[in-house]
Amino acid sequence: MERLPGFRDFYPEPLPHPDVWSADARQYIFDQWRTVAKRYGFREYDGPPLEPLELFTTKSGEEIVGQLYNFKDKGDREISLRPEMTPTLARMVAAHERNYKKPIKWFAIPQLFRYERQQKGRLREHFQFNADLIGETDPAADAELIALLIDTLRGFGLTEADFVIRLSSRNAWQDFFKHGGGDHAHEYEFFQIIDKLERTPPAETEKKLSALGFSLANVTQFIEAGRPTAELENILQNLAARGLKDFIKVDYQVIRGLAYYTGVVFEAFDRKGEFRAIAGGGRYNNLVKLISGGKVGLAALGFGMGDVVLLELLKARGLLPKFDSPMDVFVLIEDEALRPISLRLVHDLRAAGYAVEYPLTPAKPDKQFKRAQELKVAYTARLENDAYVRIRNSKTRDEIVTGLSGAANHLG
């Protein structure tokens, strides 16, 4: 029985072969995401993996349906597996924002699903670190979120030589479009052209821009000049004060194709250009109002970082730790008459916080000891009788005999 295309199985280390996904590596990434987010004062939230289809079409239009796992449930409701987390967040915030002081700083690690063509760095499901800051319009909030993104990547051992945050602004492009005489009705079409500059042949881009009254030369000149707006300058100074200026580059080629971005946008890329964007986000000041039907209006910004590209990057840079998962103690049971008391020792050591393994069924002493070595335990423990236990340090080979009740005091 094969798994569905674009989905993954996660195995504990050691992996059966290099092409499968590591559950230990996934947990390592999750732990790092949580650690840095909490350090920045972000609180974790979550929502259902199934949502009304309308939640996503309200945000992105009917065209998104072709990218979704959507269906009618047994209650004849149109629903979908979530392709992203931000609409759920907007729905949740709109429902109870009065119960939370502003700004709201939340993060989540959802599993997301999209029915689209598989390619390098993109599957039909992935896990994603979402961090959002709601209820603050000042650029200091943008700087705070970008600093969180930078420190999250630094937490994995990546440096300014490994990645860069490309900072841009939809406001700057709106001004360019307006001053260039663009028709407001074609503004989103213009943004889509800019978003695909790197992936579209220049001749094709020139043709599309000309139809809107612009030239590729003028667009290229604007991008290459890279003059930060007052808003971006504020963010740059804020990040420089933190010692993070080497991670940032103003790059107007980043525009983010999603229609709901309203201001500052940014993407994280590896410096060598070997992978897709590591993360991306920006301002979406209208979404909460849109999802709430105009009842709640709150400024918002956020970013998403998927696990697929991040894991590929960490592997390529040799930054994943070894996932040996060593046990603390192996309790040897050489005398089956002492098994009941040995089980009590196992339970007491586990209750004290130690990872403990033991033979579930009778086994020869050499086989037990071999298993202890395979597990790379720090200690072995063996009952001498019904009152005393012999503890052996696997590294130093030092041994000590102690009473059962005090065994945990001689570990660590």
NUFI-683400 format. One record per residue (C-alpha): residue in one letter; x, y, z. Coordinates in steps of 0.001 Angstrom, whole numbers, plus 500000, padded with zeros to 6 digits. Each point is the difference from the previous one (the first is absolute). Example, Ala and Ser with C-alpha at 12.3 -4.5 7.8 and 13.67 -1.06 7.14 Angstrom:
! residues 2
a512300495500507800s501370503440499340
END
This chain:
! residues 412
m500000500000500000e501603503280498877r499535503389501625l498321502775498020p502197502036497592g501421503127501585f499555498761503573r502667498768502398d500680497277502535f502224501006502921y502251497299501469p502039500039503234e503786500004499588p501953498076498832l498177500321496703p499462496881497857h501433501878496985p500954503618499168d496869500776497986v497530499802502898w499143502817502386s501279500150503552a497514500387502850d502915501042502212a501057502761497605r496410501212499813q499767500175503794y503354501807500147i498648502657497631f496747500322501947d501889500393503288q502190502748498574w497013501845498536r498231499900503360t503069500992502008v500739503185498056a496342501022499650k499464499772503755r503207501945500585y498396502822498003g496810499851502062f497877498199497406r497291497637501265e499033496770498242y496538499492498540d498413497450497686g496845499468497977p498193497190498188p501541498382496900l496537500136498390e498381503369499350p497027501280497995l501064500397496379e498630503548500122l502739501011502435f502645499492497304t498001501265497017t499180503175501950k503709500667500394s501340498773496653g497075499789497580e498379497034498289e503150499220498014i501614498502503112v497521497093499945g502076498238497333q502911499850502474l498024498580502928y498970496669501453n496326500955500228f496797497977500169k496504499870501462d499742498405503431k497146497817501236g498163503133501090d500101501215496378r502415502801500970e502687501229497585i503270499553501902s503735499827499336l503206498818501576r501838503178500943p502516501149497348e501281502771502286m499527501183503580t499473503752499729p496247499893499186t499437497788503053l502000502444502105a497962502932498674r496766498161500788m501144499192503542v501252503512500715a496835501607498632a497898497805502289h501809500798503265e502385502923499490r498417501903502903n501313497358502387y503635500650499057k502185503043500542k501614501456496895p502245499325498326i499114496329499728k503119497897499382w499116496427499071f501677497101498218a498900496591498745i501531496904498388p497187498652497805q500076497264497407l498758501503496734f498641498363496857r499958501121496365y499012497967496968e502623501237497558r502857498771497865q502886498581501997q503444501510499469k503244500484501883g499278501585503358r496219499741499586l497794497041500859r496262499604500429e500341500273503755h502500501673502251f500387501367503495q500441503731500377f501102502423502686n497561502908499954a500715503077502108d497632502976499973l499784503339501769i496556501619500076g498819503416501110e503060502194499342t500577502302497014d503445501365500891p502982498698497966a501528498882503310a497652497020499767d501368499118496548a503551500184501363e499059497804502955l498558497316497734i502967500077497626a502369499738502979l498064496918501121l500437498491496536i503733500711500006d500556498613503497t497958496906499206l502311499198497087r503069500888502063g498786497542502620f500642497195497511g503622501124499580l499433502000496805t501920503281499671e499919503113497827a502165498031497541d497183497454499625f496849502090499591v498690503493499330i496669501704500656r498885501809496857l497925502965501169s497500501817497827s496798502015500131r496694499780498185n499583503713500784a503174500804498047w498700498052496998q496575501626500267d501689503421499849f502071498870497008f496884498732498244k497988503130500776h502723502481498992g500577497985496832g496420500623498971g498750496489500614d496295499215499960h498843498936503473a497887497242498446h503210498282498821e502061500506503172y499782496377501177e500901498793496499f503075502238500170f500963498545503382q499726496492498571i502407500894497198i502535501377502473d499614496937502212k500962497738497076l502941502065498693e502611497435500955r498048497120498443t498832501625496758p502064500669496823p500782503742499625a498267500241496608e496774498625501449t500219502333502992e500611502997497702k496916499139497984k497791499724503097l501332503232501503s499565501904496736a496340499027499937l499650501816503336g502001503053498915f503328499117501636s503430498900498805l502301497320501360a502857502538499996n498176502335502398v498989497124502237t503560498673500051q501378503461500795f497613500342502950i501023496598501358e503732500569499567a499864503408501698g498519498328503084r499348503263501805p498170499218503245t496812501869500771a499701501779503354e498113496966501274l502743497569498945e502723502324501315n498328499906503408i500060496193499942l503623499892498828q501121502276502829n498083497933502540l501666496794498834a503420501659499820a499620500989503655r499626496287500786g503139499130498049l498030498351497197k500668502329497052d502201497451498198f496994497702499604i497869502569498126k499937501214496426v497474502374498423d498810498189496886y496940501326498185q499932496906497829v498196498397502933i496350500983499820r498110496895501193g497312498953497549l497278499561502570a497320502647499641y499516500681503682y503447501473500785t499679503724500681g503430501376500943v503410498665500963v500781496561498550f503067497796500365e501430496618499114a502914497970501331f502312498354497460d503176497970500231r502987502022498761k501041497372497449g496608500023498317e499690496214500099f496509499825501495r496560501536499905a499181502756502494i500577498810503567a497309502300501393g497821502888498955g497496502453501383g498984503582500516r497175502397500893y496385498974499430n498064502780501715n496658499237498331l499605496266500605v498427500001503468k497440502529498779l499300497929496895i499560496719501903s497800501645502655g497717501568497406g501127503493500990k499295499571503720v503610499996501211g502821502036498500l503503499250501263a503385500571498388a501953496774499623l503236498538498697g501563496571500003f502234497475498281g500037496302499235m502994497643499921g499499496489498623d501860496948501206v500811498562496546v502371502680498667l501440500649503450l500894496330500457e501597499849496547l502102503065500850l501105498653503387k501011496696498394a501950501784497266r501885502100502579g500662497032502300l498112501641502858l497750497151501118p501170498372503243k500316496273500378f496793498510501342d501292497093502085s497293500347502672p502148498305502683m498276498512503042d501147500910503504v499822496594501643f499628496352499052v498837497823502890l501496496524499621i497876497128501303e502319497027500337d498005498281502740e496342499569499050a499111499635503676l500932503699500314r497830501137497032p497143501424502154i502421502145502034s501876500908496786l496738501239498488r499512502197503050l503524501391499494v499212500686496324h496813501829500958d501656502039502756l502842501119497717r497531501015497285a497970501925502578a503214501820500925g500276501184496395y502424497493498493a499561498137496701v500176496349500985e499908496785497989y500062496359501138p499439496495498548l496265499364499628t500537496244500071p502731497718501420a503284500324498098k503597498917500440p502239502559501768d502272500513496977k496996500705497779q498693502557502517f503368501687500232k500275500149496207r496601501697499850a501153502519502609q503012500829497818e497798500389496904l497848502482501888k503129501913501105v498794500181503581a501868502145502473y499529497427502787t499074496399500565a498288498926503206r499727496467501382l498417498808503241e502454498236502306n497110498772502139d496625501309501116a501552503001501765y503068501169498058v500735500995496405r503337500197498160i500286503027497708r502723500161497330n501087503094498087s500306498881496364k502627502611499165t502325499846503033r499065496415500977d499827501123503620e497563498004502125i498111500694503192v497664497905502134t497125501875501610g496631499386501559l496957499809497720s498449503194501315g503128502052499295a500831498687496533a498850503136498142n502356502138502114h503027498327498401l499037500783496400g500765503131497984
END
